[in-house]
Amino acid sequence: TQRMQPVFDAIERAHDIAKSAQLFSEAPNIGPAPENLDAANIVRAAIMGRSDWLQARHVQVRQALTQAQVQARPGELYTFIDELLLWASDFSHDVAIQLDAATIDDKPRARLRLSARFDNNPQDAHNPKWQNTRWFVWHRIAKRLGARTELRTESDHLLLRISFPALGTQTPPQAARQQPNQPLHSQLKGV
């Protein structure tokens, strides 16, 4: 079975990506309406759901979570966090996630930060290994959630900042439809 492990991993990855691909549709969602969710609980659930997978790959995920509300469908937000974990663990064994709430213009807004140390070489910051299929998947889901992202790379780590829409504003799918289509790379800063 050791010989077949890369095949099993590829099948699992294809299955995960196929599930996430359901979120790519620009058609209106038939599922449940977006609701105000405690993002900290969703992050904890995603980490717990992936704990065996992360442990098998010797990936440590440190977390600093405070209660923060995000308006989203539970499945979309969970899949988003799960894809972030899978993406970061592709190139790092040391991942940190921080979630907090901020009030901007008298409206509550959740902010998520993910930091990942490069495992091997300082040159990894300029290596497109982190810009893979999983990067595309989580970035696409972030767009559907109406979140703004900022990715910065340093010589030994990368830092991803995600700012979710303020509560009480338009629903995330409406926000995504009203934004002009831009290439994904044009939405990144500092890369």
Disulfide bonds with the S-S distance in Angstrom:
none
